[in-house]
């Protein structure tokens, strides 16, 4: 018996269609992984399965009633509110003035999700308690949603959806943004759920090397079509990616920077009774390449917000950037002109559906979106960087019409476009397939090799994602 089946299905709107009519099925009892390159069509297929991009009713069947309740789709997109939250802005997480008595906490939102998902019974309360213990959520229940780290957000969102005990649970890239301990927790939970007879799991993965052992069937997609359909987990060939580092430098030259790029002297950051950073001393010298790691919620993103001048608490701390002590008269733009930056929060703040080349060009002026007309020389420079990241063909594509992986490559091109003195790359490989991960690491290594006076801060939870140029490390522990 088939749990879900699509027969010769096409989306009602042509722009939502794959290259060929879709013939897809999910057999009862099996657990499926959908894998492939960025932009290969994985999310478009899922949108047809879930009805987000509807097909004709006679082209899709479910073995269950009420698909809305029995088919749950989780997309980890760093949502601090709902998926349709349009009020988020880049620095909001660090501005406590934006928090009032109506700002939800993790506990209140999870309790709301629990009560909306079914009857309040002892059996369901036992499930709630188990999920809280598994993800160590007790220590987060009184924390505001807006203050959660990237990894904490994923734990919250996964828990809220599991309250419903759906027949089919579709999860896109469940492991991105999680430290090693939490990844193991997620794998343990998914493995446990896979053994329940009344729930099937579909994972959508850009990283083929993260297919869990409980998966019984793998569909591989490329170029908006099915490439293979295999009944067991298998090894996939690594696709070769041509690489060449040929980028023209900008004409504008920055004045030479002092040897000391970043200096933190006994820096402490608190939000209410919660201490995020405590007595942190850290010096980054010009030309050094740092990895920044630590547990989810240990303060990595907070630290970066201080460096990038997005956190107002930095003015109350003893912090020097590029030889200037914070609060000594420099503007936020004096700081940002030296920095190329990409992060999950930045990714989420880009909500304008404008051509990709305009997103890349915004990096020349440190704007979130484009508010000036670039010169032809600037456009040519943007195209060079887009070509380097393998996305030249996307220059005129609207940003919100791309896959998440393609969007991340556009934002990486934006971070590099002005050849910055300091590169801050926070989880830069989020959602990228293996080929693109290797490509991005190669770009970073070559950029640092050819520009020995440039400085790098690189955040990841995966040691395998570190570029070869890393020569220093900072590990943060939760206070």
N, C-alpha and C positions, 0 to 999 in steps of 0.2 A: 504494500500500500504506500502511496506517495503522500507525504505530508504537505508539500507544495509542488505545483507543477505549472510551468508556462509553456504553451504550445504555439510556435510561430508568432510570438508576441512582439508587438511594436508599441512604443509609447505613442500616446495620442498627439503629442507635439513633436514634430520632426527633429528639433534640436536636442531632444532627449534620447534619441535612438542610438543604439549600437550599430556597428557596420552591417550586421546581418540580423534577421528575425531571431528572437531568442527562444531556444528550446532548453529549458532548465527543469530539473526536478530535485527534490530532497526526499529520499526514501525514509520511511519510518525507522527510527532508531539510529540513524547514522549521524555523524558529526562532520561538518564540512569546513574546509578552508578554501577561501578564494584569494589567490595570490597573483602577483604580476607587477609590472613596471608602473611607475607614476604616470597617470593619464591613460592607462590601458583599458579602462572601462569598469573597474571593480565597483566603484560607488554608483555608477549609472545602473549596473545590474541590480544592486541592492535596492536602489530607488524604485525600480520596476517591481521587485519582489514585495516591497512593503507598501506600494501604492502611492508613494510620494510623487513618482512620475507614473500616473495611471496608464494601464493598458485597457483594451476592450474587455468587458466582463467575461466573455466566452473564451478568452485566451489565458486565464489564470484560475486555478482552483486551489482551495485549502481543505485539509481534512478536518478542520476545526471551524467553529462558528466564532463570531466576534473577533476578527483579526486585530482590531485595535488593542484588545486586552491580551490576546494570546500570541501576538507577534511584536516583540520589543526590539528596537534598534537603538543602540548606544553609539554615539559619535563623540569621541573625546576631543573637544575643541576649546578647552580652557574656558568654559562658560561659568562666569561668576554669578549670573542670574539665570534666566531661562535661555533656551536656544535662540529666541527671538529678541533677546535683550539688546536694544539699540542705544542704551544710555551709557555704555561702557566707554571709557577713554583711557589712554595709555597710562597716565599717572594716577588713575583713580585709586588703585590698590594701596598707594602710599599716602593718600590724603585722608587723614582721620576726620576732617571736617565734613567729608561726604558720608560719614556714618552717623545715623540717628537712631531713635528708638524703633523705627520701622524697618531698619536693615535686618534681614533674617540671619539667624544663626544656623549652624549645621544641625543642631538638635531640633530646632523648630521646623526646618524644612524636611528633615527625615521623618519626623513624627507626622507631618502633614501628608507626605508621600505614603507612609504606612497606613494611615486611616483612609486615604482615598483608594488604596489598592485592594481593600477587602475588609471583612469583618474583624473586629477586635476580639480575637480568641486566644486562649492560652497557647495553642499550638503555633499560631502566627507570632505571638510575642516571644516564643522560644526561638523561632527563626530570626527575629529581629536581634535578640540578645547574641545569638551565635555570630551573626554578621558583624555586629559591633565589636565582639571580642576578636574575631579573625583579623579585622582591619585596624584594631586598636583605636576605635572611634570614640571611646569614652573621653579621651583627652581632647577631642576636637568638638564635642557637642556644644560647648558654650562659645565657640569661635565663630566670628562673622564669616559668612560665605566669601565675602570680598577679600578676606585676608588669607584665604587658603593658598597653599603652594600648588604648583601644577600637579604634583603627584597626589596631594591630599584631595584635590578636586576629583580626580579619577576614582579614588576610593569612595568618595561621597556619591558620585553619580551612579557607579556600579551598584552600590548598596540600595539606593532608591529604586532602581529598576528591578532588582531581584525580589523586592517585596511582593511583586505581582505574580511570581512563579509562572512565567509565560510558557507556552508550549514550544515556541522557538525564540531563542535569544540570539540576535545578530549584534556582534561587537566589532567595531572598526579599530584596529591597532590598539589592543587593550594594554600593551606593555610600555608604550612610549611615555616618557616623563616619570617613570617609576624607578626608585633605587632598587638594588639587587634583592634586598630583603622583601620589599613589597612586591616585586615581580614574582618571587617565589610564592608569596601569599596568594596572588591572583591566579597563578598556575594551579596551586593547591585547590582553590575554590572552584575554578573551572573544571578541574579533574573530578572533583566531588559532584558537581552539578551534572557532568556528563554521564555519571552512573545512575542518575535518576531516570526512571523509565518514561516519565511524562514530560521531559524537557530535552530539546535538541539545540545544539549550539552551532552557529555559523560564525567563523572568524574571518575578517577581511584584513589581510596582512600585506604590508609592503616589504617586510623583512622575512624572506622565505626561510631563513634559519631559525625562526621563532615558532614554527609549527609545532604545537604540543603533541605529546604521544597519543592522546585520546582521539585525535582526528582520524577518521576512517576513510575520507575521500578528499581529494585535492583537485580543484579546478584552477587552471592557470589561464590568465587573460593577457592579451597584448593587442595593440592597435584596434581596440574596441571590438574584439571578437574572442571566442574561445580558442585556445591553442591546444590544450590537453585536458583530459578528464580521467584521473587515475584513482583507483579504489583504495590505494594505500599511500602512506607518506613516502616520498621519494626524494632523491637529491636532484637539484636543478642546476643546469650549466650556468656558469657565470658569463653574463654577456659582456663582450669587450666594448670599452668606451674609448673612442679616440680622444686624445688630450693634447692640447698645445697651449702654451702660455705666451700669447702675443697681444698685449694690451698697451695701448698708448697712455702715457701718464698725462695728467691734466697740466695745463700751462701754469695755473696758479700754484705757487709754491708756498708752503707754510714756513713760518720762521722756525729756526731750530728749537727743539724742546730741551728742557733740562734733563739731566740723567735720571732724576727721580720722577717717574710718571704718576705713581699713586703712593700716598702715605697715610695710613690709618694709625692713630695714636690712642690706644685705650678706648676704642669706639664701642659704645653700648647703645642698642636700640630697643626700646620697649613700646608695646602697645597695651595700655591698661596694665594689668598685672602680669602680662606675658612678656618675657624677655626673649628677644630673637637673637641678638648678637650681644656678647658680654666681653668687655675689655679686649677687643680685637686689636692686635698690632700686626700690621701688614705693610710691607714695602715692595713695590714693583718697579724695577729699573727698566730704562729704555732698552729695547731689544730682547727682553725676556719673554718667554712663552709659557704661560701658566695654565695648568688644569685646575678647575674649581669643582669640587665634588662634595658629597655629604648626603645625609638622610633627607627624605622629603620633609620639609618644614624646618630645616636646620638654619635657614637664613640666606641661602645662595642668591635668590632673586632680590632680597632686601639689600644685600651687599652691592649687587650690580646697580640697583636703583640709586644708591648713594654715589657711585662712580659716575653715573650718567646724568646726575643732577635732577632726577625725577622725584626724589624723596625729600620733602621739606625738612625732615629731621637732620639732614646732613649739615644744616647751618648751625646746629647746636652741638656738633661734634668736632673733634680735632682731626680734620681731614684736609689734606693738600692734594691737589690735582694739577699736573703739569707745572709744578713749582709755585702754584698760588693756593693759599689757604682759603677754604670755603668761607664766603662772607666778606672777602677782602675787596670786593668791588667788581669781580668778574661776573658776566652774565651767563645764563644757562647756554646761550648760543656760543659764547667764547669757549665753553667746555665742549659742546657737541660738535663743533667744527673739526675737532681732532679725532672724533670717534666714529667708527662704523659699527653698527649694532643690529643684531637680530635676536628675537626671543619669542616664546609662546605668547606673551602679552602683546608684543608688537604685532604679531601675526593676527591676533584677534582684533586689534584696533583698526585694521584696514578693512573698512566696510564700503568703500566707494567702488562702484563697478566701472572702473576706468581702464584704458589699455595698459598692458603690463609695462610698456616702455615709459609711461608716465610715472608708474610706481618706482621704477629704477631711477628715473631722473630726480625724483623727490629726495633721494639720498644726497644729491649734490648740494641741497639747501637745507637738509635736516628737517624737512616737513613730513607730516603724516598725510600723504596725498600731495598733489601738485598744485601750487598756487602761483606759478610763474611759467612763462613760455621759454622752454630751453632753446638754446641756439642749435644750429645744425652740427657744430662741433660737439656739443654736449650730447646730442642724439646719437652721433656716430660713436662716441665713447660708451654710451649705454648699450648700443648694439654689440660692441666688442665684448663687453662683459657678459651680456646675455648669451652670446655665441660661446664664450668660454664655459658657461654653465649648461650648455646644450639646449637653450631655450630661445634661440634667435627667432625661430619660427612662431613663437608666441608673442612677439612684440606688439601686435595689434589686437591680440585676444583680450577680452575683458577679464579683469582679475577674478571676479566672483563666478565666472563661468569655467574656471580651471579646477583641476583636482587639487586637493590639499598639498600634495607633493610638489606639483608644479608651482603653486603659490609660494611654497617655501624656497624654491630655487630662485624665483623672482626677487624675494626679499633678501636672499643672500647676495645676488647681483647688486641690489641696492646698497648693501652694507659695504661692498668693496669699491663701488663706482668712483669714489673720490680719492682712492688710495690712502686710507686714513692712517694716522700715526698709531692709533690704538684700535684694535679689532676686539669687540666683545661678542662672542658667539655663544648664546645660551641655548643649549639643545639644538644646534643647527641642523642635525640630521633627522629631526622628527619627521616620521612619515615617509622617508625616502627609501627607495628600493636599493638593493645591494650595489648595483652599478652606479647609481647617483651618489650613494654614500662614498664609494671609492673615488669618484670624480671630485666631490667637494673636498675630501681630505687631500687629494693631490693638488688642487688649486691653492689650498691653505699652505701646504708645505712649500710649493713653488714661490708663492707670494712672499713668505717669510725668508726663504733662501735668497731671493733677489733683492729684498729690502731689509738688510740686517738691522736697521735702526727702528724697525716697526715692532710693536708690542702686541701680544695676544693674551686674552683671557678666554678660556674655552671650558664650557660647562657641559658635562655629560654624566650619565649613570653607567655608561658602558665603557670599560677600559679599551675594548676593541675599536671604539669610535674615535679614539684620540689620534690626531695626526702625529707624524714622526718627529715634528719639530719641538714637541713639548719638552721643556727642560726644568720646570719647577711645578710644584703642586701645593694646593691648599685644601685641606679636608675640614669641613665644618661639622660639628656635633650639635645635636639638639640640646638646648639648655633646659 
